[in-house]
Amino acid sequence: MWSLIIWILCLLINLGLLAIVFYALLCLTDLEVDQLDPFVATANINRWILPEFVLQAVLSILLLLTGHWILFLLAVPLTCYHAMLFIRRQHLIDVTEVFRNLNTDKKHRMIKLGVYMIFFTICIFRIGAGILALFNSEELDIHSSFLEF
């Protein structure tokens, strides 16, 4: 039961991360085709950078504390990358350099989107396995509980 709750929590965190990265990609694409002002685009993206870093760190810590070592080892490089960007103060998009770094920022966010999609797929499968395990447990066996007098 607790495993299922943990995987649902991981799925919710992952959905938040997917939404943040997809929104940033959407803003960068709108900026690239001149549908969005650079000041507005950078303000919209920069508003969600720290929540993304926090959610990624929470996901990594959750995987570490619950003993999912392989998934933790898959998540920790992105968390370390976020920490490195934050320590070097390169995590925010600068308005004056947004067009110079546009393709690089889009590539980084596409890679993040791919990583988060992999984690999303893993979470969905683990939730499905948790539900099947919950229904196959001895506690929910209808035949034995109704037939015993």
Buried (B, 14 or more C-beta within 10 A) or exposed (E): EEBBEBBBBBBEBBBBBBEBBBBBBBBBBBBBEEEBEBEEBBEBBBEBBEEBBEBBBBBBEBBBEBEBEEBBEBBBEBBEBBBEBBEEEEBEBEBEEBEEEBEEBBEBBEEBBEBBEEBBEBBEEBBEEBEEEEEEEEEEEEEEEEEEE
